[in-house]
Amino acid sequence: MTRRRDRRHWRRRQGDDPYLARARAEGWRSRSVYKLIEIQRRERLLRPGATVIDLGAAPGGWSQYAASLVGDKGRVLAVDLLPVDGLAGVDRIQGDFGDESVLEAVENWLGDGPADLVMSDMAPNITGIRAVDQPRAMLLAELAAELALKTLRPGGAFVCKLFHGEGFDEYLRALRPEFERLRVRKPAASRPESRETYLVATARKL
């Protein structure tokens, strides 16, 4: 009975979700695009000609939006364990971001040029057990930060999904010396009951 109630709750929440309905009407791949749209409106991270790496990209809403802003002279790479269907102006790498082969593929895609923006909407498969979910989420965030610090140009930016809990404050402390500014955002499209927030780190230091 519990699973049935959970499924009914999920269907009801999806049906009542204005962002989901809006995404369908406007042709975006996912409701989560509105999180990035709000971050972009506040921070102006995406610019014409930028090189962008999107981690945890499936189904592709963030990459789709990024490509619409960077234009023909920009580059967008979508990386995910799940397949991302083709999008104009978006290159794709499918695989586990924790695997060396995937990291090498990302670096090969970049070539000799740095990234202007690394963004991560990665999240683990949620079990509902915080003692399991939080360390998994922090590991993904740490992997994303490692790539950002390795590939961003001076002045570049990093956006990363985080969940409040163990390791959150330590993560921010570790990144403060690497960027001029750190901000934590809770976009309106993030569900109120979720512990989800987004770190926006700008102006990568030399």
C-alpha positions in Angstrom: 0.0 0.0 0.0 2.8 2.4 0.8 4.3 2.1 -2.7 0.9 2.7 -4.3 0.4 5.8 -2.2 3.9 6.9 -3.1 3.1 6.5 -6.8 -0.2 8.3 -6.5 1.6 11.2 -4.7 4.3 11.3 -7.4 1.6 11.4 -10.2 -0.4 14.1 -8.3 2.7 16.2 -7.8 3.7 15.9 -11.4 0.3 16.8 -12.6 0.2 19.9 -10.3 3.7 21.0 -11.3 3.5 24.4 -13.1 7.2 24.1 -14.2 6.6 20.7 -15.8 3.6 22.0 -17.7 5.6 25.2 -18.7 8.6 23.2 -19.9 6.3 21.0 -22.2 4.6 24.1 -23.6 7.9 25.9 -24.3 9.7 22.9 -25.7 12.3 22.4 -23.0 13.6 18.9 -22.2 13.0 19.2 -18.4 11.5 21.3 -15.7 15.0 21.7 -14.2 15.8 24.2 -17.0 14.0 26.9 -15.0 16.6 26.5 -12.2 19.4 27.3 -14.6 17.3 30.1 -16.2 17.0 31.8 -12.8 20.7 31.3 -12.1 21.5 32.8 -15.4 19.2 35.8 -14.9 21.0 36.5 -11.6 24.6 35.7 -12.5 24.9 36.1 -16.4 27.2 33.0 -16.6 26.3 31.9 -20.2 27.6 34.2 -23.0 27.9 33.9 -26.8 30.9 31.9 -27.7 31.4 30.2 -24.4 32.6 26.7 -23.8 30.4 24.8 -21.4 30.5 21.4 -19.8 27.2 20.1 -18.4 27.6 17.2 -16.0 24.5 15.0 -15.2 23.0 16.4 -18.3 20.1 13.9 -19.1 17.5 14.5 -20.4 19.3 17.6 -21.7 17.4 20.7 -20.5 20.4 22.5 -19.2 22.5 21.7 -22.3 19.6 22.8 -24.5 19.3 26.1 -22.8 23.1 26.7 -22.7 23.3 26.0 -26.5 20.6 28.6 -27.1 22.8 31.2 -25.4 26.3 30.4 -26.5 25.3 30.3 -30.1 27.2 28.9 -33.1 30.5 30.1 -31.9 30.1 28.4 -28.5 30.5 24.8 -27.5 28.4 22.7 -25.1 29.2 19.2 -23.9 26.6 17.0 -22.2 27.9 14.2 -20.0 25.7 11.6 -18.3 25.5 7.9 -17.5 22.1 8.0 -19.3 21.7 8.7 -23.0 21.0 12.3 -24.1 19.1 12.5 -27.3 20.6 14.7 -30.0 20.4 18.5 -29.5 21.5 21.1 -32.0 24.8 22.6 -30.9 25.5 20.0 -28.2 28.1 17.3 -28.2 27.6 14.2 -26.0 29.6 11.8 -23.9 27.7 8.9 -22.3 29.3 7.1 -19.3 30.0 7.1 -15.6 31.6 10.4 -14.8 33.7 8.7 -12.1 35.4 6.5 -14.8 38.8 7.6 -16.0 37.8 6.9 -19.6 35.0 9.4 -19.4 37.3 12.1 -17.8 39.8 11.5 -20.6 37.0 11.9 -23.2 36.0 15.2 -21.6 39.6 16.5 -21.7 40.0 15.3 -25.3 36.8 17.2 -26.2 38.2 20.4 -24.6 41.6 20.0 -26.4 44.0 22.8 -25.6 41.2 25.3 -24.7 39.8 25.8 -21.2 36.1 25.8 -20.2 34.3 29.0 -19.4 31.6 27.3 -17.3 31.3 23.9 -15.7 27.8 23.1 -14.4 26.7 20.0 -12.6 23.1 18.9 -11.9 24.3 15.5 -10.9 22.5 13.6 -8.1 22.7 10.0 -7.0 19.8 7.5 -7.1 17.9 8.5 -4.0 17.3 5.7 -1.5 15.6 7.9 1.1 18.3 7.0 3.6 20.1 10.3 4.3 23.2 8.5 5.7 23.5 6.8 2.3 22.3 9.5 0.0 24.3 12.5 1.4 27.8 10.9 1.0 26.9 9.8 -2.5 25.8 13.3 -3.4 28.9 14.9 -1.9 31.1 12.5 -3.9 29.5 13.6 -7.1 29.9 17.3 -6.1 33.6 16.7 -5.3 34.2 15.0 -8.7 32.5 18.0 -10.4 34.7 20.4 -8.5 37.8 18.5 -9.4 37.0 18.8 -13.1 36.1 22.5 -12.7 39.3 23.4 -11.0 41.3 21.4 -13.6 39.6 22.8 -16.8 38.2 26.3 -16.0 39.9 29.4 -17.4 40.9 32.2 -15.0 37.7 34.1 -14.4 35.5 31.0 -15.3 32.5 29.8 -13.3 31.2 26.7 -11.7 27.6 25.8 -10.8 26.9 22.6 -8.8 23.9 21.0 -7.2 24.4 20.4 -3.5 22.2 19.0 -0.7 22.4 20.5 2.8 23.8 18.0 5.2 27.1 16.4 6.2 30.0 17.7 4.1 28.2 20.8 2.8 30.1 23.4 4.8 33.4 21.7 4.3 32.8 21.7 0.6 32.2 25.5 0.5 35.3 26.1 2.6 37.5 24.1 0.2 36.3 26.1 -2.8 36.5 29.6 -1.3 40.2 30.0 -2.0 39.7 29.0 -5.6 37.1 31.6 -6.6 36.5 35.3 -6.0 32.8 34.8 -5.1 30.7 31.9 -3.8 26.9 32.1 -3.6 24.3 29.5 -2.6 21.0 29.7 -4.6 17.7 28.0 -4.1 15.9 28.6 -7.4 12.1 28.9 -7.3 11.8 25.7 -9.4 13.5 23.7 -6.7 10.8 22.0 -4.7 10.4 23.6 -1.3 10.6 20.3 0.6 13.9 19.4 -1.1 17.3 20.0 0.6 18.6 20.8 -2.9 20.5 24.1 -3.4 23.0 25.3 -6.0 26.5 26.6 -5.5 27.4 29.4 -7.9 31.2 30.0 -7.9 32.4 32.8 -10.1 35.7 34.4 -11.1 38.1 31.4 -10.9 41.4 32.6 -9.5 44.7 32.1 -11.3 
